[in-house]
Amino acid sequence: RRAGCATVIAGAGGAAHLPGMVAAMTALPVIGVPVKGSTLDGVDSLHSIVQMPRGIPVATVAINNGVNAGLLAVRILSAGIPGLIGAMDEYMEEMEQEVLGKVEKLQEVGWEKYVVKKT
């Protein structure tokens, strides 16, 4: 908080101690990002971050999904910063239009051709 932080994003692989350790040391919201490892594809990290003990809350996003961690941080921060909620609304509208465009294309070409184009 002294550095002006209002939320923390902590990525970790393997046993993924970092998000829990940070949450134990600060009252700020902590978002954990499980990182894909070489052994269990990040599932071990996911379980480690999700299973924090009572009193050590850590919000968790999908494996390797730093984008969602950033978006969640914006949503948390926007509760106290009016300009951010408007920016988040705009971003969500852009995402909706992107998805609707993909739906239209999918209906136009059919799923087989759509999947082939995307791979």
DSSP file (Angstrom, degrees, kcal/mol; ACC not computed):
  #  RESIDUE AA STRUCTURE BP1 BP2  ACC     N-H-->O    O-->H-N    N-H-->O    O-->H-N    TCO  KAPPA ALPHA  PHI   PSI    X-CA   Y-CA   Z-CA
    1    1 A R    >         0   0    0      0, 0.0     3,-1.8     0, 0.0    25,-0.0   0.000 360.0 360.0 360.0 -33.8    0.0    0.0    0.0
    2    2 A R  T 3   +     0   0    0      1,-0.3     0, 0.0     2,-0.1     0, 0.0   0.826 360.0  53.3 -62.4 -29.6    2.9    2.3    0.7
    3    3 A A  T 3  S-     0   0    0      2,-0.0    -1,-0.3     1,-0.0     0, 0.0   0.401 124.9-102.0 -86.4   3.5    4.0    2.0   -2.9
    4    4 A G  S <  S+     0   0    0     -3,-1.8     2,-0.2     1,-0.3    -2,-0.1   0.568  72.2 148.1  88.4   9.4    0.5    3.0   -4.2
    5    5 A C        +     0   0    0      1,-0.1    -1,-0.3    23,-0.0     3,-0.1  -0.507  25.2 178.8 -76.4 146.0   -0.6   -0.5   -5.0
    6    6 A A  S    S+     0   0    0      1,-0.4     2,-0.3    -2,-0.2    -1,-0.1   0.501  70.4  13.9-122.1 -13.3   -4.3   -1.4   -4.6
    7    7 A T        -     0   0    0     21,-0.2    -1,-0.4     2,-0.0     2,-0.4  -0.973  68.1-138.3-156.4 157.4   -4.2   -5.0   -5.8
    8    8 A V  E     -a   30   0A   0     21,-2.6    23,-3.1    -2,-0.3     2,-0.5  -0.972   4.3-161.0-126.0 134.2   -1.5   -7.7   -6.4
    9    9 A I  E     -a   31   0A   0     -2,-0.4     2,-0.5    21,-0.2    23,-0.2  -0.971  15.8-176.2-110.7 123.4   -1.2  -10.2   -9.2
   10   10 A A  E     -a   32   0A   0     21,-2.9    23,-2.4    -2,-0.5     2,-0.4  -0.968   7.8-163.3-126.0 117.4    1.1  -13.1   -8.4
   11   11 A G  E     +a   33   0A   0     -2,-0.5     2,-0.3    21,-0.2     7,-0.1  -0.777  17.9 166.1 -96.6 143.0    2.0  -15.8  -10.9
   12   12 A A  E     -a   34   0A   0     21,-2.2    23,-2.5    -2,-0.4     2,-0.2  -0.988  19.6-155.1-157.3 145.8    3.5  -19.0   -9.7
   13   13 A G  E >   +a   35   0A   0     -2,-0.3     3,-2.1    21,-0.2     4,-0.3  -0.631  63.5  11.4-112.8 174.9    4.2  -22.5  -10.9
   14   14 A G  T 3  S+     0   0    0     21,-0.5    34,-0.3     1,-0.3    23,-0.1  -0.388 138.1   1.2  62.6-125.6    4.7  -25.9   -9.2
   15   15 A A  T 3  S-     0   0    0     -2,-0.2    -1,-0.3    33,-0.1    -3,-0.0   0.651  92.3-147.5 -71.3 -14.3    3.7  -25.7   -5.6
   16   16 A A    <   +     0   0    0     -3,-2.1     4,-0.5     1,-0.1    -2,-0.1   0.888  36.1 159.9  53.4  55.0    2.7  -22.1   -6.2
   17   17 A H     >  +     0   0    0     -4,-0.3     4,-2.5     1,-0.2     3,-0.3   0.797  52.8  80.3 -74.0 -29.2    3.6  -20.6   -2.8
   18   18 A L  H  > S+     0   0    0      1,-0.2     4,-2.6     2,-0.2     5,-0.2   0.870  89.2  47.8 -55.1 -51.5    3.9  -17.0   -4.0
   19   19 A P  H  > S+     0   0    0      0, 0.0     4,-2.5     0, 0.0    -1,-0.2   0.915 115.8  45.6 -58.9 -41.6    0.2  -15.9   -4.1
   20   20 A G  H  > S+     0   0    0     -4,-0.5     4,-1.9    -3,-0.3    -2,-0.2   0.889 112.4  50.5 -67.2 -39.4   -0.5  -17.3   -0.7
   21   21 A M  H  X S+     0   0    0     -4,-2.5     4,-0.8     2,-0.2    -1,-0.2   0.909 112.1  47.4 -65.0 -41.3    2.6  -15.8    0.9
   22   22 A V  H >X S+     0   0    0     -4,-2.6     3,-1.0    -5,-0.2     4,-0.8   0.933 111.3  50.9 -64.1 -45.0    1.7  -12.4   -0.5
   23   23 A A  H 3< S+     0   0    0     -4,-2.5     3,-0.4     1,-0.3    -1,-0.2   0.831 107.3  54.3 -62.3 -32.1   -1.9  -12.7    0.7
   24   24 A A  H 3< S+     0   0    0     -4,-1.9    -1,-0.3     1,-0.2    -2,-0.2   0.709 112.2  44.8 -72.6 -19.1   -0.6  -13.7    4.1
   25   25 A M  H << S+     0   0    0     -3,-1.0     2,-0.3    -4,-0.8    -1,-0.2   0.470 113.8  43.2-106.2  -3.0    1.5  -10.5    4.2
   26   26 A T     <  -     0   0    0     -4,-0.8     4,-0.1    -3,-0.4    -1,-0.1  -0.975  59.1-143.1-142.6 154.6   -1.0   -7.9    2.9
   27   27 A A  S    S+     0   0    0     -2,-0.3     3,-0.1     2,-0.1    -4,-0.1   0.451  73.8 107.4 -91.2  -2.9   -4.6   -6.8    3.3
   28   28 A L  S    S-     0   0    0      1,-0.1   -21,-0.2   -21,-0.0     2,-0.2  -0.367  86.1 -92.2 -71.5 153.8   -4.7   -6.0   -0.4
   29   29 A P        -     0   0    0      0, 0.0   -21,-2.6     0, 0.0     2,-0.4  -0.472  43.5-155.2 -63.4 135.9   -6.7   -8.2   -2.8
   30   30 A V  E     -a    8   0A   0     27,-0.4    29,-2.5   -23,-0.2     2,-0.5  -0.964   7.6-162.0-118.7 131.6   -4.4  -10.9   -4.3
   31   31 A I  E     -ab   9  59A   0    -23,-3.1   -21,-2.9    -2,-0.4     2,-0.4  -0.961  11.9-150.7-113.2 121.8   -5.0  -12.6   -7.6
   32   32 A G  E     -ab  10  60A   0     27,-3.9    29,-1.9    -2,-0.5   -21,-0.2  -0.781   6.6-163.3 -96.5 134.0   -3.1  -15.8   -8.2
   33   33 A V  E     -a   11   0A   0    -23,-2.4   -21,-2.2    -2,-0.4     2,-0.2  -0.933  15.6-143.2-114.5 106.0   -2.1  -16.9  -11.7
   34   34 A P  E     -a   12   0A   0      0, 0.0    30,-3.4     0, 0.0     2,-0.4  -0.501  17.6-143.1 -67.7 135.0   -1.2  -20.6  -11.9
   35   35 A V  E     -a   13   0A   0    -23,-2.5   -21,-0.5    -2,-0.2    10,-0.2  -0.854  16.8-112.3-106.3 133.7    1.6  -21.1  -14.3
   36   36 A K        -     0   0    0     -2,-0.4     2,-0.2     5,-0.1   -23,-0.1  -0.419  39.8-168.3 -64.0 128.3    1.9  -24.2  -16.5
   37   37 A G        -     0   0    0     -2,-0.2     4,-0.5   -23,-0.1     6,-0.1  -0.457  33.8-103.0-109.3-175.0    4.8  -26.4  -15.6
   38   38 A S  S    S+     0   0    0     -2,-0.2    -2,-0.1     2,-0.1    -1,-0.0   0.674 110.0  45.8 -84.1 -17.3    6.5  -29.3  -17.2
   39   39 A T  S    S+     0   0    0      1,-0.1    -1,-0.1     0, 0.0    -3,-0.0   0.949 127.4   9.1 -93.9 -58.0    5.0  -32.0  -15.0
   40   40 A L  S >  S-     0   0    0      0, 0.0     3,-2.1     0, 0.0    -2,-0.1   0.063  95.8-109.9-116.8  24.2    1.2  -31.5  -14.6
   41   41 A D  T 3  S-     0   0    0     -4,-0.5    -5,-0.1     1,-0.3    -3,-0.1   0.741  77.9 -55.9  55.0  27.3    0.5  -28.7  -17.1
   42   42 A G  T 3> S+     0   0    0     -7,-0.1     4,-2.5    -6,-0.1    -1,-0.3   0.350 110.8 115.8  91.7  -6.1   -0.2  -26.2  -14.3
   43   43 A V  H <> S+     0   0    0     -3,-2.1     4,-2.6     1,-0.2     5,-0.2   0.878  76.6  53.9 -64.6 -36.3   -2.9  -28.3  -12.5
   44   44 A D  H  > S+     0   0    0      2,-0.2     4,-2.1     1,-0.2    -1,-0.2   0.913 110.2  47.0 -62.2 -41.6   -0.7  -28.6   -9.5
   45   45 A S  H  > S+     0   0    0    -10,-0.2     4,-2.3     2,-0.2     5,-0.2   0.914 110.7  52.5 -64.6 -43.4   -0.3  -24.8   -9.4
   46   46 A L  H  X S+     0   0    0     -4,-2.5     4,-2.6     1,-0.2     5,-0.2   0.940 111.2  45.9 -58.1 -49.5   -4.0  -24.3   -9.8
   47   47 A H  H  X S+     0   0    0     -4,-2.6     4,-2.0     1,-0.2    -1,-0.2   0.889 111.0  53.6 -63.1 -39.1   -4.8  -26.6   -6.9
   48   48 A S  H  < S+     0   0    0     -4,-2.1    -1,-0.2   -34,-0.3    -2,-0.2   0.909 113.9  41.1 -62.4 -42.0   -2.2  -25.0   -4.7
   49   49 A I  H >< S+     0   0    0     -4,-2.3     3,-0.7     1,-0.2    -2,-0.2   0.892 115.1  49.8 -76.0 -39.3   -3.6  -21.5   -5.3
   50   50 A V  H 3< S+     0   0    0     -4,-2.6     2,-0.6     1,-0.2    -2,-0.2   0.853 104.5  60.7 -66.4 -34.4   -7.3  -22.5   -5.1
   51   51 A Q  T 3<  +     0   0    0     -4,-2.0    -1,-0.2    -5,-0.2    -2,-0.1  -0.187  69.9 150.7 -93.3  42.9   -6.8  -24.4   -1.8
   52   52 A M    <   -     0   0    0     -3,-0.7     3,-0.1    -2,-0.6     6,-0.1  -0.461  51.3-103.9 -70.1 146.6   -5.5  -21.5    0.4
   53   53 A P    >   -     0   0    0      0, 0.0     3,-2.1     0, 0.0    -1,-0.1  -0.269  48.4 -76.8 -69.5 158.8   -6.4  -21.9    4.1
   54   54 A R  T 3  S+     0   0    0      1,-0.3     0, 0.0     3,-0.0     0, 0.0  -0.263 121.5  30.7 -52.9 136.0   -9.2  -19.9    5.7
   55   55 A G  T 3  S+     0   0    0     -3,-0.1    -1,-0.3     1,-0.0    -3,-0.0   0.304 102.1  83.9  93.7  -8.5   -8.1  -16.3    6.3
   56   56 A I    <   -     0   0    0     -3,-2.1     2,-0.2     2,-0.1   -32,-0.1  -0.649  66.0-171.7-123.3  72.5   -5.7  -16.2    3.3
   57   57 A P        +     0   0    0      0, 0.0     2,-0.4     0, 0.0   -27,-0.4  -0.479   9.2 173.8 -74.5 132.6   -8.0  -15.3    0.4
   58   58 A V        -     0   0    0     -2,-0.2     2,-0.2    -9,-0.1   -27,-0.2  -0.971  25.4-139.8-135.8 119.8   -6.5  -15.5   -3.1
   59   59 A A  E     -b   31   0A   0    -29,-2.5   -27,-3.9    -2,-0.4     2,-0.4  -0.588  26.5-154.3 -72.7 141.3   -8.7  -15.0   -6.2
   60   60 A T  E     -b   32   0A   0     -2,-0.2     2,-0.2   -29,-0.2   -27,-0.2  -0.964  13.1-169.1-126.9 136.8   -7.6  -17.5   -8.8
   61   61 A V        -     0   0    0    -29,-1.9     3,-0.1    -2,-0.4     5,-0.1  -0.571  41.8 -67.5-110.5 179.1   -7.8  -17.4  -12.6
   62   62 A A    >   -     0   0    0     -2,-0.2     3,-2.0     1,-0.2    -1,-0.2  -0.156  68.9 -72.2 -66.7 161.7   -7.2  -20.1  -15.2
   63   63 A I  T 3  S-     0   0    0      1,-0.3   -28,-0.2   -30,-0.1    -1,-0.2  -0.307 117.5  -2.9 -57.0 129.4   -3.8  -21.6  -15.9
   64   64 A N  T 3  S+     0   0    0    -30,-3.4     2,-0.9     1,-0.1    -1,-0.3   0.684  94.6 135.0  61.1  22.1   -1.5  -19.1  -17.7
   65   65 A N    <>  +     0   0    0     -3,-2.0     4,-1.4   -31,-0.3     3,-0.2  -0.505   9.2 150.4-105.0  66.5   -4.3  -16.6  -17.9
   66   66 A G  H  >  +     0   0    0     -2,-0.9     4,-2.4     1,-0.2    -1,-0.2   0.779  69.4  65.5 -63.1 -27.5   -2.6  -13.3  -16.9
   67   67 A V  H  > S+     0   0    0     -3,-0.3     4,-2.4     1,-0.2    -1,-0.2   0.950 102.8  45.4 -61.2 -48.6   -5.1  -11.4  -19.1
   68   68 A N  H  > S+     0   0    0      1,-0.2     4,-2.7     2,-0.2    -1,-0.2   0.852 109.8  56.1 -64.6 -32.3   -8.0  -12.4  -16.9
   69   69 A A  H  X S+     0   0    0     -4,-1.4     4,-2.3     2,-0.2    -1,-0.2   0.932 109.2  46.3 -62.7 -44.2   -5.9  -11.6  -13.8
   70   70 A G  H  X S+     0   0    0     -4,-2.4     4,-2.1     2,-0.2    -2,-0.2   0.908 113.0  49.0 -63.4 -42.6   -5.5   -8.1  -15.2
   71   71 A L  H  X S+     0   0    0     -4,-2.4     4,-2.2     2,-0.2    -2,-0.2   0.893 110.7  50.5 -65.5 -39.6   -9.1   -7.7  -16.0
   72   72 A L  H  X S+     0   0    0     -4,-2.7     4,-2.5     2,-0.2    -1,-0.2   0.904 108.6  52.6 -64.1 -40.5  -10.1   -8.9  -12.6
   73   73 A A  H  X S+     0   0    0     -4,-2.3     4,-2.8     1,-0.2    -2,-0.2   0.911 108.3  50.8 -60.7 -42.1   -7.8   -6.4  -11.0
   74   74 A V  H  X S+     0   0    0     -4,-2.1     4,-2.6     1,-0.2    -1,-0.2   0.914 110.1  49.8 -61.9 -42.3   -9.4   -3.6  -13.1
   75   75 A R  H  X S+     0   0    0     -4,-2.2     4,-0.6     2,-0.2    -2,-0.2   0.910 112.0  47.7 -63.6 -41.3  -12.8   -4.7  -11.9
   76   76 A I  H >< S+     0   0    0     -4,-2.5     3,-0.9     1,-0.2     4,-0.3   0.945 116.2  43.9 -63.1 -47.4  -11.7   -4.7   -8.3
   77   77 A L  H >X S+     0   0    0     -4,-2.8     3,-1.8     1,-0.2     4,-0.8   0.833 102.0  67.3 -67.5 -33.1  -10.1   -1.3   -8.7
   78   78 A S  H 3< S+     0   0    0     -4,-2.6     7,-0.4     1,-0.3    -1,-0.2   0.701  83.1  74.7 -65.9 -17.7  -13.0    0.2  -10.6
   79   79 A A  T << S+     0   0    0     -3,-0.9    -1,-0.3    -4,-0.6    -2,-0.2   0.810 111.9  26.4 -62.3 -27.5  -15.2   -0.1   -7.5
   80   80 A G  T <4 S+     0   0    0     -3,-1.8    -1,-0.2    -4,-0.3    -2,-0.2   0.441 117.1  62.9-114.1  -2.4  -13.3    2.9   -6.2
   81   81 A I    >X  -     0   0    0     -4,-0.8     3,-1.5     1,-0.1     4,-0.9  -0.887  65.1-160.3-128.3 100.3  -12.2    4.7   -9.4
   82   82 A P  H 3> S+     0   0    0      0, 0.0     4,-1.1     0, 0.0     3,-0.4   0.808  87.2  57.9 -52.3 -39.6  -15.2    5.9  -11.5
   83   83 A G  H 3> S+     0   0    0      1,-0.2     4,-1.6     2,-0.2     5,-0.1   0.809 100.5  58.4 -63.6 -29.2  -13.2    6.2  -14.8
   84   84 A L  H <> S+     0   0    0     -3,-1.5     4,-2.6     1,-0.2    -1,-0.2   0.867  98.6  56.6 -70.4 -36.3  -12.2    2.5  -14.7
   85   85 A I  H  X S+     0   0    0     -4,-0.9     4,-2.3    -3,-0.4    -1,-0.2   0.893 108.0  49.4 -64.7 -36.8  -15.7    1.1  -14.6
   86   86 A G  H  X S+     0   0    0     -4,-1.1     4,-2.2     2,-0.2    -1,-0.2   0.906 110.8  49.4 -65.4 -41.6  -16.4    3.0  -17.9
   87   87 A A  H  X S+     0   0    0     -4,-1.6     4,-2.3     2,-0.2    -2,-0.2   0.889 110.9  50.0 -64.3 -39.0  -13.3    1.6  -19.5
   88   88 A M  H  X S+     0   0    0     -4,-2.6     4,-2.6     2,-0.2    -2,-0.2   0.906 108.7  52.5 -66.6 -40.7  -14.3   -1.9  -18.4
   89   89 A D  H  X S+     0   0    0     -4,-2.3     4,-2.0     1,-0.2    -2,-0.2   0.920 110.4  48.4 -59.0 -43.7  -17.8   -1.4  -19.9
   90   90 A E  H  X S+     0   0    0     -4,-2.2     4,-2.3     2,-0.2    -2,-0.2   0.914 111.0  50.1 -62.9 -43.5  -16.2   -0.3  -23.2
   91   91 A Y  H  X S+     0   0    0     -4,-2.3     4,-2.4     1,-0.2    -2,-0.2   0.918 110.3  49.8 -61.3 -43.8  -13.8   -3.3  -23.2
   92   92 A M  H  X S+     0   0    0     -4,-2.6     4,-2.3     1,-0.2    -1,-0.2   0.872 109.4  51.9 -65.2 -36.3  -16.7   -5.7  -22.5
   93   93 A E  H  X S+     0   0    0     -4,-2.0     4,-2.3     2,-0.2    -1,-0.2   0.913 109.4  49.9 -64.6 -42.7  -18.7   -4.1  -25.3
   94   94 A E  H  X S+     0   0    0     -4,-2.3     4,-2.2     1,-0.2    -2,-0.2   0.907 110.7  49.9 -61.5 -41.9  -15.7   -4.6  -27.7
   95   95 A M  H  X S+     0   0    0     -4,-2.4     4,-2.5     2,-0.2    -2,-0.2   0.913 109.2  52.0 -62.8 -42.3  -15.5   -8.3  -26.6
   96   96 A E  H  X S+     0   0    0     -4,-2.3     4,-2.7     1,-0.2    -2,-0.2   0.926 110.1  48.3 -60.5 -44.9  -19.2   -8.8  -27.2
   97   97 A Q  H  X S+     0   0    0     -4,-2.3     4,-2.1     1,-0.2    -1,-0.2   0.882 110.6  51.8 -63.8 -38.2  -18.9   -7.4  -30.7
   98   98 A E  H  X S+     0   0    0     -4,-2.2     4,-1.9     2,-0.2    -1,-0.2   0.924 111.8  46.0 -63.0 -44.6  -15.9   -9.6  -31.4
   99   99 A V  H  X S+     0   0    0     -4,-2.5     4,-2.5     2,-0.2    -2,-0.2   0.916 111.2  51.6 -65.8 -43.2  -17.8  -12.7  -30.3
  100  100 A L  H  X S+     0   0    0     -4,-2.7     4,-2.4     1,-0.2    -1,-0.2   0.874 108.4  52.8 -62.4 -36.2  -20.9  -11.7  -32.3
  101  101 A G  H  X S+     0   0    0     -4,-2.1     4,-2.2     2,-0.2    -1,-0.2   0.893 109.6  48.3 -63.5 -40.0  -18.7  -11.3  -35.4
  102  102 A K  H  X S+     0   0    0     -4,-1.9     4,-2.6     2,-0.2    -2,-0.2   0.882 110.0  51.9 -67.4 -38.5  -17.3  -14.8  -34.8
  103  103 A V  H  X S+     0   0    0     -4,-2.5     4,-2.5     2,-0.2     5,-0.2   0.928 109.9  49.2 -62.6 -44.8  -20.8  -16.2  -34.4
  104  104 A E  H  X S+     0   0    0     -4,-2.4     4,-2.0     1,-0.2    -2,-0.2   0.924 112.7  47.1 -60.6 -45.0  -21.8  -14.6  -37.7
  105  105 A K  H  X S+     0   0    0     -4,-2.2     4,-2.6     2,-0.2     5,-0.3   0.900 110.9  52.4 -63.9 -41.1  -18.7  -16.0  -39.5
  106  106 A L  H  X S+     0   0    0     -4,-2.6     4,-2.2     1,-0.2    -2,-0.2   0.913 111.3  46.0 -60.7 -44.0  -19.4  -19.5  -37.9
  107  107 A Q  H  < S+     0   0    0     -4,-2.5    -1,-0.2     1,-0.2    -2,-0.2   0.847 113.3  51.6 -67.8 -33.1  -23.0  -19.5  -39.2
  108  108 A E  H  < S+     0   0    0     -4,-2.0    -2,-0.2    -5,-0.2    -1,-0.2   0.919 124.7  22.1 -70.2 -45.8  -21.8  -18.3  -42.6
  109  109 A V  H  < S-     0   0    0     -4,-2.6     4,-0.5     1,-0.1    -2,-0.2   0.593 107.5-117.7-102.4 -12.1  -19.1  -20.9  -43.3
  110  110 A G     X  -     0   0    0     -4,-2.2     4,-2.1    -5,-0.3     5,-0.2   0.065  32.4 -81.5  85.7 156.4  -20.2  -23.7  -41.0
  111  111 A W  H  > S+     0   0    0      1,-0.2     4,-2.8     2,-0.2     5,-0.2   0.851 123.4  57.8 -67.4 -35.0  -18.2  -25.2  -38.1
  112  112 A E  H  > S+     0   0    0      1,-0.2     4,-1.9     2,-0.2    -1,-0.2   0.949 113.1  38.6 -61.8 -48.2  -15.9  -27.4  -40.2
  113  113 A K  H  > S+     0   0    0     -4,-0.5     4,-2.2     2,-0.2    -1,-0.2   0.858 115.4  54.4 -69.9 -34.7  -14.6  -24.6  -42.3
  114  114 A Y  H  X S+     0   0    0     -4,-2.1     4,-1.5     2,-0.2    -2,-0.2   0.928 109.7  46.3 -64.6 -44.8  -14.5  -22.2  -39.3
  115  115 A V  H  X S+     0   0    0     -4,-2.8     4,-1.2     1,-0.2    -2,-0.2   0.902 111.3  52.0 -65.4 -41.2  -12.4  -24.6  -37.2
  116  116 A V  H  < S+     0   0    0     -4,-1.9     3,-0.5    -5,-0.2    -1,-0.2   0.906 108.7  51.2 -61.9 -41.6  -10.0  -25.3  -40.1
  117  117 A K  H  < S+     0   0    0     -4,-2.2    -1,-0.2     1,-0.2    -2,-0.2   0.839 110.5  49.5 -63.8 -32.9   -9.5  -21.5  -40.6
  118  118 A K  H  <        0   0    0     -4,-1.5    -1,-0.2     1,-0.2    -2,-0.2   0.661 360.0 360.0 -83.8 -17.7   -8.7  -21.1  -36.9
  119  119 A T     <        0   0    0     -4,-1.2    -1,-0.2    -3,-0.5    -2,-0.2   0.457 360.0 360.0 -97.3 360.0   -6.1  -23.9  -36.6
